[in-house]
C-alpha cells in the first residue's frame, strides 16, 4: 500500500482574513486530522507571524510544520527563527520557473535563476534539517530548464520537490505524464499542487500519485485541490489502487465543517474563540416517528440495537415535549439512554494541575474489580491530560470522534454536561457526564464511553 502524504495549505490562502486565534484553531484541527504537513505562509510581520509559528509549534507534534521563505537571505533566516521550537520543521523555497515568472517576479534570466535556486536552498539547509523546493508555474516552464532547476535544488540539499500547475490548464492525463516524468528524474519525493479554477485539480492529483508522485497539496476552501474531496477519493477508491493516507476519516467531515465555519465568520468580521464540534443540522420535534429519529441517530454514527433504539426514542419524546431536538441534544440522549452497562472502571479520584506557566497534568485513580489503578500524565490542557491518563490505566487508546461541553443550568454554579464519542471497531460509543466541574464532567463522560466499549468487547 502506497501512503500518499498530504500537505495542507489552508493557512496560505491568498487574501485570507483569519485572525490570530482563528489561525491557531485551524492549525489545531489540521493536527487532529493527521495531515502530514501544515503549511504557513512567508513571514511578513517579524513579530506576529513568528509568534504564530511558535504558538502552533507548541501543539503540532505529529504533523510537519512548514514555513515559506521569501526571495532574500533575511526571509530565510526569519523562517528558520519562526520554526525554532517546531518538532518537525521544513523551510519552503518557492521560486518561479516559467520564463514569464522568472522575468517579472524575480527579474532573472534562466542561468541566474539556477544560481539563485542553489543559493537559497543551500542557505535554508544550513538553518534547518529539511528543505523543500517548490517550482512555481512548473507546467509552463521549459522542460530542460525545469529538470535543471530541480537537479540544482536537490544537489543544494532539497529533501523534497513540489511542481505546481499554477495556470490550471493541463488535463489530468497530461499532468499525470508530466508529474511521473519529474518523479522519476528528481531522486527525492515529489509533491504536486494543482489549481482548481477549471475543476480538474483532484483528478490531476489522483492520476499524478498513480504515476509516481509522493504527495499532494490540498486546502479547505481556496483554489487548490480540496482536502475533503481528495481524501474521500482515497478512502473510497484507494484500496483498489494500493493508495492510502494517514488522514483520520472519521473526523474529516466535522473538521472541514469547522474550518469552513471559521472562514465564514471571518468574512463576517467575527472573531472565533471556540468552535463547536459537530453540525447542528438536525431538527426534530415531538411529532417525529421513531423511524425518523433513529435515522438521524444513524447519521451521527451510532449503530444501536432494537432495545436501545426504543430507549432512545422514549427519552427523545420526554425531551421533545419541552423543546425541539438538534444534533447536540440527540447526542446527549443517546449517551444517557443507550448502551447503559455495568461500570468496569469506576472513578475514585482525580487531581489536576494547570496554569499559564506550567504544563497541565492529571493524576487519575480508577477502581477495577476492587483494585485501585493510578495514572499520571501531562497533556495539552487538563482535559487532554486526563484522557491520556485514563488511556494509560486501561492500556488502550480509542479514537476520539467528538467531544462537546455545554451548560445545562444557569448561574455561577451552573451544571456542565460533557458528551464524548469514541470510535472502536468501526462503531461509535457515546458517554455522558454531568458536574459543576467541567473537567470532572469530561472525565466521567470519557469513562462512560470506555465502559461501554469494554463491556461490548467482553
C-alpha positions as CSV (number, residue, x, y, z in Angstrom):
1,X,0.0,0.0,0.0
2,X,1.5,3.4,-1.0
3,X,0.9,6.1,1.6
4,X,0.2,9.4,0.0
5,X,1.4,12.4,2.0
6,X,-1.0,15.3,2.3
7,X,0.3,18.9,2.9
8,X,-2.5,21.3,3.7
9,X,-2.2,24.9,2.5
10,X,-5.4,26.4,4.1
11,X,-3.4,28.9,6.1
12,X,-1.6,30.1,3.0
13,X,-4.7,31.0,1.1
14,X,-4.4,34.4,-0.7
15,X,-6.2,37.3,0.9
16,X,-7.3,35.2,3.9
17,X,-8.6,37.4,6.8
18,X,-8.2,34.9,9.6
19,X,-7.5,36.4,13.0
20,X,-4.6,35.1,15.1
21,X,-6.9,32.9,17.2
22,X,-8.6,31.5,14.1
23,X,-5.3,30.5,12.6
24,X,-4.4,28.7,15.8
25,X,-7.7,26.9,15.8
26,X,-7.3,25.8,12.1
27,X,-3.8,24.5,12.8
28,X,-5.1,22.6,15.8
29,X,-7.9,21.0,13.8
30,X,-5.5,20.0,11.0
31,X,-3.1,18.4,13.5
32,X,-6.0,16.4,15.0
33,X,-6.9,15.3,11.5
34,X,-3.4,14.0,11.0
35,X,-2.4,15.8,7.8
36,X,1.3,15.1,7.1
37,X,2.3,18.8,6.7
38,X,0.7,22.0,7.9
39,X,1.9,24.9,5.7
40,X,2.3,28.5,6.9
41,X,2.9,31.5,4.6
42,X,6.0,33.6,4.4
43,X,6.9,35.7,7.5
44,X,5.8,39.2,6.7
45,X,5.5,40.6,10.2
46,X,8.5,39.6,12.2
47,X,6.6,39.8,15.5
48,X,3.1,38.4,14.9
49,X,4.0,35.8,12.2
50,X,6.9,34.5,14.2
51,X,4.7,34.3,17.3
52,X,2.1,32.4,15.3
53,X,4.6,29.8,14.1
54,X,6.0,29.4,17.6
55,X,2.5,29.1,19.1
56,X,1.5,26.5,16.6
57,X,4.8,24.6,17.2
58,X,3.8,24.2,20.9
59,X,1.0,21.7,20.0
60,X,1.8,20.4,16.5
61,X,3.8,17.3,17.3
62,X,2.9,14.8,14.6
63,X,2.5,16.9,11.5
64,X,5.4,18.7,9.9
65,X,5.3,22.4,10.2
66,X,6.4,24.2,7.0
67,X,7.1,27.9,6.6
68,X,7.7,29.6,3.3
69,X,10.9,31.6,2.8
70,X,10.9,34.7,0.6
71,X,13.5,35.6,-2.0
72,X,16.1,37.1,0.3
73,X,18.6,35.7,2.8
74,X,16.8,37.7,5.5
75,X,13.5,36.0,4.8
76,X,15.1,32.6,5.0
77,X,16.6,33.5,8.4
78,X,13.1,34.7,9.6
79,X,11.5,31.4,8.5
80,X,14.2,29.4,10.5
81,X,13.6,31.6,13.5
82,X,9.9,31.0,13.4
83,X,10.5,27.3,13.3
84,X,13.0,27.3,16.2
85,X,10.6,25.3,18.5
86,X,9.0,23.1,15.9
87,X,9.4,19.3,16.5
88,X,9.3,18.7,12.7
89,X,10.3,21.7,10.7
90,X,10.6,22.5,6.9
91,X,11.5,25.6,5.1
92,X,9.9,26.0,1.6
93,X,11.8,27.8,-1.1
94,X,9.2,28.9,-3.5
95,X,10.5,30.2,-6.8
96,X,9.0,30.6,-10.3
97,X,10.5,28.5,-13.1
98,X,8.4,29.7,-16.1
99,X,10.0,32.3,-18.4
100,X,7.3,34.8,-17.6
101,X,7.5,34.2,-13.8
102,X,11.3,34.4,-13.7
103,X,11.3,37.7,-15.7
104,X,8.6,39.6,-13.9
105,X,8.7,38.2,-10.4
106,X,12.5,37.7,-9.9
107,X,13.9,39.8,-12.7
108,X,16.3,37.0,-13.6
109,X,17.2,35.1,-16.7
110,X,17.5,31.3,-16.6
111,X,21.2,31.0,-15.8
112,X,20.9,33.4,-12.9
113,X,17.8,31.7,-11.6
114,X,19.6,28.4,-11.4
115,X,22.3,30.1,-9.4
116,X,19.7,31.6,-7.1
117,X,17.9,28.3,-6.6
118,X,21.2,26.8,-5.5
119,X,22.0,29.7,-3.2
120,X,18.6,29.9,-1.4
121,X,18.3,26.1,-0.9
122,X,21.8,26.0,0.5
123,X,21.2,28.8,2.9
124,X,18.0,27.2,4.1
125,X,19.7,23.9,4.6
126,X,22.3,25.5,6.9
127,X,19.5,26.5,9.2
128,X,17.0,23.6,9.3
129,X,17.2,19.8,8.6
130,X,14.5,19.7,5.9
131,X,14.1,22.0,2.9
132,X,11.5,21.8,0.2
133,X,11.9,23.4,-3.3
134,X,8.6,24.5,-4.8
135,X,8.8,25.1,-8.6
136,X,6.0,27.6,-9.2
137,X,4.2,27.6,-12.6
138,X,6.1,24.4,-13.4
139,X,3.8,23.3,-16.2
140,X,4.6,26.4,-18.2
141,X,8.4,26.0,-17.8
142,X,10.8,24.8,-20.5
143,X,11.3,21.1,-19.7
144,X,15.1,21.2,-19.9
145,X,15.3,24.2,-17.5
146,X,12.8,22.7,-15.1
147,X,14.8,19.5,-14.8
148,X,18.0,21.5,-14.3
149,X,16.3,23.7,-11.6
150,X,15.2,20.5,-9.7
151,X,18.6,19.0,-10.1
152,X,20.3,22.1,-8.7
153,X,17.9,22.2,-5.8
154,X,18.4,18.6,-4.9
155,X,22.2,18.9,-5.1
156,X,22.0,22.0,-2.8
157,X,20.2,20.0,-0.2
158,X,16.4,19.9,-1.0
159,X,14.8,16.9,0.6
160,X,11.6,17.2,-1.5
161,X,10.3,19.0,-4.5
162,X,6.9,20.3,-5.4
163,X,5.7,21.0,-9.0
164,X,2.8,23.5,-9.3
165,X,0.2,23.7,-12.1
166,X,-0.3,27.4,-11.3
167,X,-2.2,28.0,-14.5
168,X,-4.6,25.1,-14.1
169,X,-4.9,24.4,-17.8
170,X,-3.4,20.9,-18.0
171,X,-5.8,17.9,-18.5
172,X,-5.4,15.2,-15.8
173,X,-3.8,12.6,-18.1
174,X,-1.2,15.2,-19.4
175,X,-0.4,16.3,-15.9
176,X,0.0,12.7,-14.7
177,X,2.5,12.1,-17.5
178,X,4.3,15.3,-16.6
179,X,4.4,14.5,-12.8
180,X,5.5,11.0,-13.4
181,X,8.5,12.2,-15.5
182,X,9.5,14.6,-12.8
183,X,9.1,12.0,-10.1
184,X,11.4,9.6,-11.9
185,X,14.1,12.2,-12.5
186,X,14.1,14.1,-9.2
187,X,15.6,11.5,-6.9
188,X,13.6,12.8,-3.9
189,X,9.9,12.7,-3.1
190,X,7.8,14.9,-5.4
191,X,4.6,16.7,-4.4
192,X,2.1,18.2,-6.7
193,X,0.0,21.3,-6.3
194,X,-2.9,22.0,-8.7
195,X,-5.1,25.0,-9.2
196,X,-8.8,24.1,-9.3
197,X,-10.0,27.1,-11.3
198,X,-11.2,24.7,-14.0
199,X,-12.4,21.9,-11.7
200,X,-9.6,19.5,-12.6
201,X,-7.4,19.6,-9.5
202,X,-8.5,16.5,-7.7
203,X,-8.4,14.4,-10.9
204,X,-4.9,15.8,-11.7
205,X,-3.7,14.9,-8.2
206,X,-5.1,11.3,-8.2
207,X,-3.5,10.5,-11.6
208,X,-0.3,12.2,-10.5
209,X,0.1,9.9,-7.4
210,X,-0.8,6.9,-9.6
211,X,2.1,8.0,-11.9
212,X,4.6,8.3,-9.1
213,X,4.1,11.5,-7.1
214,X,4.6,11.0,-3.4
215,X,2.3,13.7,-2.0
216,X,-0.4,16.2,-2.8
217,X,-1.0,19.8,-1.6
218,X,-4.6,20.5,-0.6
219,X,-6.7,23.2,1.0
220,X,-10.0,23.7,2.8
221,X,-11.6,26.3,0.5
222,X,-9.4,28.4,-1.8
223,X,-8.5,27.4,-5.3
224,X,-6.2,24.4,-4.6
225,X,-7.3,20.8,-4.6
226,X,-9.9,20.1,-1.9
227,X,-8.7,18.3,1.2
228,X,-12.1,16.7,1.8
229,X,-12.6,15.6,-1.8
230,X,-9.1,14.2,-2.4
231,X,-9.1,12.4,1.0
232,X,-12.6,11.0,0.3
233,X,-11.5,9.7,-3.1
234,X,-8.5,7.9,-1.5
235,X,-10.8,6.5,1.2
236,X,-13.4,5.1,-1.2
237,X,-11.2,4.1,-4.1
238,X,-7.7,3.9,-2.8
239,X,-7.7,0.3,-1.8
240,X,-8.3,-0.8,-5.3
241,X,-5.2,1.0,-6.5
242,X,-2.9,0.4,-3.5
243,X,-3.2,4.0,-2.2
244,X,-3.8,5.2,1.4
245,X,-3.3,8.3,3.6
246,X,-2.8,9.0,7.3
247,X,-6.0,11.1,7.5
248,X,-8.5,10.3,10.2
249,X,-11.5,9.8,8.0
250,X,-13.9,9.7,10.9
251,X,-13.1,13.3,11.8
252,X,-12.7,14.6,8.2
253,X,-16.2,16.0,7.6
254,X,-16.5,17.5,11.0
255,X,-13.1,19.1,10.8
256,X,-13.7,20.6,7.4
257,X,-17.1,22.0,8.5
258,X,-15.3,23.6,11.5
259,X,-12.7,25.3,9.2
260,X,-15.4,26.5,6.8
261,X,-17.3,27.9,9.8
262,X,-14.2,29.8,10.9
263,X,-13.8,31.1,7.3
264,X,-17.5,32.2,7.2
265,X,-17.1,34.0,10.5
266,X,-14.0,35.8,9.2
267,X,-16.0,37.1,6.2
268,X,-18.5,38.5,8.7
269,X,-15.6,40.0,10.7
270,X,-16.4,38.0,13.7
271,X,-13.6,36.6,15.9
272,X,-13.9,32.9,16.6
273,X,-12.9,32.0,20.1
274,X,-14.2,28.5,20.3
275,X,-15.6,26.3,17.5
276,X,-18.4,24.0,18.5
277,X,-18.0,20.4,17.4
278,X,-20.5,18.9,15.0
279,X,-23.0,20.4,12.7
280,X,-26.4,21.0,14.3
281,X,-28.4,20.5,11.1
282,X,-30.8,18.1,12.7
283,X,-34.2,19.4,13.6
284,X,-36.7,17.1,15.3
285,X,-39.8,17.6,17.4
286,X,-42.4,15.6,19.4
287,X,-44.3,14.7,16.2
288,X,-41.4,12.8,14.6
289,X,-41.7,9.0,14.4
290,X,-39.2,6.5,15.9
291,X,-38.1,5.7,12.4
292,X,-37.3,9.3,11.7
293,X,-35.4,9.8,15.0
294,X,-33.3,6.6,14.6
295,X,-32.5,7.6,11.0
296,X,-30.9,10.8,12.4
297,X,-29.2,8.8,15.1
298,X,-27.5,6.7,12.4
299,X,-26.3,9.8,10.6
300,X,-24.5,10.8,13.8
301,X,-22.6,7.5,13.5
302,X,-24.4,5.3,16.1
303,X,-25.4,1.6,15.4
304,X,-27.9,0.7,18.1
305,X,-29.8,-2.5,18.9
306,X,-33.6,-2.6,18.8
307,X,-33.7,-2.3,22.6
308,X,-31.5,0.7,22.6
309,X,-33.5,2.3,19.8
310,X,-36.6,2.0,21.9
311,X,-34.9,3.5,24.9
312,X,-33.5,6.4,22.8
313,X,-37.0,7.2,21.4
314,X,-38.6,7.1,24.8
315,X,-36.0,9.6,26.1
316,X,-36.4,11.6,22.9
317,X,-40.2,12.0,23.5
318,X,-39.5,13.2,27.0
319,X,-37.1,15.9,25.8
320,X,-39.1,16.8,22.7
321,X,-42.2,17.5,24.8
322,X,-40.3,20.6,26.2
323,X,-38.1,21.7,23.2
324,X,-37.1,20.9,19.7
325,X,-34.2,18.4,19.4
326,X,-31.0,19.1,17.5
327,X,-27.8,17.2,17.0
328,X,-26.3,18.1,20.4
329,X,-29.5,17.1,22.2
330,X,-29.7,13.9,20.3
331,X,-26.1,13.1,21.1
332,X,-26.8,13.6,24.8
333,X,-30.0,11.5,24.6
334,X,-28.0,8.6,23.1
335,X,-25.3,9.0,25.7
336,X,-27.7,8.9,28.6
337,X,-30.3,6.3,27.3
338,X,-28.4,3.8,25.1
339,X,-25.9,1.1,25.9
340,X,-26.1,1.6,29.6
341,X,-23.8,-1.1,31.1
342,X,-22.2,-2.1,34.4
343,X,-19.1,0.1,35.1
344,X,-15.9,-2.0,34.6
345,X,-13.9,1.1,35.6
346,X,-15.1,3.4,38.4
347,X,-13.7,6.9,39.0
348,X,-12.3,7.2,42.6
349,X,-10.4,10.5,42.4
350,X,-8.7,13.0,40.2
351,X,-6.1,15.7,40.8
352,X,-5.5,18.3,38.1
353,X,-2.6,20.8,38.0
354,X,-2.9,23.5,35.4
355,X,-1.8,27.1,34.9
356,X,-0.4,29.6,32.4
357,X,3.2,28.9,33.3
358,X,3.1,25.1,33.8
359,X,2.2,22.1,31.6
360,X,-1.2,20.6,32.5
361,X,-1.0,17.3,34.4
362,X,-3.6,14.8,35.7
363,X,-3.5,12.2,38.4
364,X,-6.4,9.8,37.9
365,X,-7.3,6.9,40.1
366,X,-9.8,4.3,38.9
367,X,-11.2,1.1,40.5
368,X,-11.5,-2.2,38.7
369,X,-12.5,-5.4,40.4
370,X,-11.8,-3.9,43.8
371,X,-8.2,-2.8,42.8
372,X,-7.1,0.8,42.6
373,X,-5.3,1.8,39.4
374,X,-3.4,5.1,39.1
375,X,-2.2,7.0,36.0
376,X,-0.3,10.3,35.9
377,X,0.2,12.1,32.6
378,X,0.7,15.5,31.1
379,X,-1.2,16.9,28.1
380,X,-2.3,19.9,26.0
381,X,-4.6,21.2,28.7
382,X,-6.2,19.5,31.8
383,X,-8.8,17.5,29.8
384,X,-6.3,16.2,27.3
385,X,-4.0,15.2,30.2
386,X,-6.9,13.4,32.0
387,X,-7.9,11.4,28.9
388,X,-4.3,10.3,28.3
389,X,-4.0,9.2,32.0
390,X,-7.1,7.1,31.6
391,X,-5.8,5.6,28.4
392,X,-2.6,4.7,30.3
393,X,-4.5,2.9,33.0
394,X,-6.7,0.8,30.7
395,X,-3.8,0.1,28.3
396,X,-5.7,1.2,25.2
397,X,-6.4,4.3,23.3
398,X,-9.6,4.7,21.3
399,X,-10.2,7.3,18.6
400,X,-11.9,10.4,19.9
401,X,-14.7,11.0,17.4
402,X,-16.3,14.1,19.1
403,X,-16.2,16.0,22.3
404,X,-18.8,18.6,23.5
405,X,-19.3,20.6,26.6
406,X,-22.4,22.7,27.3
407,X,-24.1,24.3,30.3
408,X,-27.4,22.7,31.4
409,X,-28.2,25.2,34.1
410,X,-27.5,28.9,34.5
411,X,-25.6,30.9,37.1
412,X,-22.1,30.8,38.6
413,X,-22.6,27.3,39.8
414,X,-24.0,26.0,36.5
415,X,-24.0,22.3,35.9
416,X,-21.9,21.3,32.9
417,X,-22.7,18.4,30.6
418,X,-20.0,16.7,28.6
419,X,-20.5,14.3,25.7
420,X,-17.7,12.1,24.5
421,X,-17.9,10.0,21.4
422,X,-15.2,7.2,20.9
423,X,-14.9,5.0,17.9
424,X,-13.9,1.4,18.2
425,X,-14.1,-1.4,15.6
426,X,-16.0,0.9,13.3
427,X,-18.7,1.7,15.8
428,X,-19.3,4.9,17.8
429,X,-19.8,4.8,21.6
430,X,-21.1,7.8,23.4
431,X,-20.6,8.7,27.0
432,X,-22.2,11.4,29.1
433,X,-21.0,13.2,32.3
434,X,-22.6,15.9,34.4
435,X,-20.9,18.0,37.1
436,X,-20.4,21.6,38.2
437,X,-16.7,20.9,37.4
438,X,-16.3,20.7,33.6
439,X,-13.2,18.6,33.9
440,X,-15.0,16.2,36.2
441,X,-17.9,16.0,33.7
442,X,-15.4,15.4,30.9
443,X,-13.6,12.6,32.8
444,X,-16.9,10.9,33.7
445,X,-18.1,11.1,30.1
446,X,-14.9,9.6,28.7
447,X,-15.0,6.8,31.3
448,X,-18.7,6.2,30.5
449,X,-17.9,5.7,26.8
450,X,-14.9,3.4,27.6
451,X,-17.0,1.2,29.9
452,X,-19.5,0.7,27.0
453,X,-16.6,-0.4,24.7
454,X,-15.1,-2.7,27.3
455,X,-18.4,-4.3,28.1
456,X,-19.3,-5.0,24.5
457,X,-15.8,-6.3,23.7
458,X,-16.1,-8.7,26.6
